[in-house]
Amino acid sequence: MPKNTQPSLPGGSGGKKLPNPQAYGFTWNDLDKLLGTQQRIWRDSRQISGELVAAEEEIRSLEAREIEGMAGGILSGRSEDPDGKPPLKAKSEHEKLKKKSRAVQLALDKTNAEIYSLVAARREAWTSEIKEEKEQSYYRLLAAIERLKLCLGELAGLDALQRWLERPNRSFSPTSGPNEISTWAHGDLRMDQILEGLEKAGADLVEERSPLMAVAAPSEVAKFGPS
């Protein structure tokens, strides 16, 4: 069965969304099972809500036709009372749907409570897994920044070569890449500041970084860099 890659799931308590750990590469079987149940019940609740709306519209339509018929009888001098069977039947079905809707909502609430209880019990272990993955993701970010620098340097070198072809009598002097990037909203931004900003943004997301991590970073980054 393919994994769900949606990062968030609907149906949490009070209309809140829930995270989907599978989307981030985690396989937490107990939680995955509960989330699967929760999503099935939530889909059922949406379907019943639609059926309730349709039932209410049917009742209004039947009652309107009944009143229209009564008005016609009055105009023709008849004062017959309608049997009311069609609206009564529709109202009976509507009541059944309302009870079913309440039952589904109760089941959804209980499932959400189980999810929150399981998270409380497994929080420490799962937090440890997340922190480890965050560090690996941070190293991948650093490696991506290094690859970006290499690509910018290659583009700058190709540009310098093209310019030299136009004026071959001048000295060929390639650069490591552009020093600034022009933007509409913020004017010219220094490239080194942009790259440092990306690295800092990643570092800020990695909580409780060990001093050893900074020492190990170059070798760790190399694992994700170009071969």
DABEL-V357875 format. One line per field, one symbol per residue. phi: phi as a letter, one per 40 degrees, with the letter a starting at -180 (. if undefined). psi: psi as a letter, one per 20 degrees, with the letter a starting at -180 (. if undefined). Layout:
phi=???
psi=???
//
This chain:
phi=.cccbccbbcgcdggccbcbddcbgcbbdccdccccccccccccccccdcccccccccccccccccccccccccccgcbccccgcdcccccccccccccccccccccccccccccccccccbdcccccccccccccccccccccccccccccccccccccccccccbccbccacbchccbbcbccbgcbcccccccccccdccccccfccdcccccddcccccbccc
psi=pqqpjphqqrjrpkjqqqqnhhhjjpnngggggghggghghggghgghghhgghghhggggghghghggghhgghjjqlppqhjgghgghhghghghgghghgghghgghghhhghggghhjggghhggggghgghhghhgghhgghgggghhgghghghgghhhhmiirppnqrirqhqppqghjbpppghhgghggghgghhioqlpqhhghhigghghhhirq.
//
